[in-house]
Amino acid sequence: MSASAPAPWSLRRRLARRILLATGAIWALTLGVGLAVMWHEMGEVADASLGLQARTIANLVAAVGTAPPDVNDGEFVSRVTPPGFLRNAAPWPPLAADGRRSINGWTVVRKSTSGGVVVEVGQPLEARIEDFLEAAGVWLLLTVPLLGLLLGVVVRTVQASLGPVTRFASEMEQRRASDLSPIPDAGL
């Protein structure tokens, strides 16, 4: 059993390999930063949505004077508690003050009306993760083919750029050592 001979040293392969490794590393770093920014921005949008829902329900209660029924559609849960009533069941404990909190795997926004009605709207972390993974999947679906295209362009560019050098090296390899005639510089 004979071991295959190592490939001869090649400037083209060496340069292409280094460029491809650097390009892949930069792409992976960009991907990581992009996903982190996407997670942060999607969280801000979801928090703003929860705040808007809580304010809308609180304004509705203040205008109409009665509390709407609680909502639990799997994506969002709301709890509206008029003054003097016990708080209805929700997947999180009651909040003591207005604002945004993360509790027991839920992001919850609380808003109180001037009449004492407390509105809490929450979204489970799983729903946020599901939304993020869906958006990240679409982004990856678009960027992975772009990386493949970029790698092909890099290889073709290296081959085309080193073509004259490769031809020159081939011509030099075919010359005898005793040949002292001038070397043509065409194409270099």
Disulfide bonds with the S-S distance in Angstrom:
none
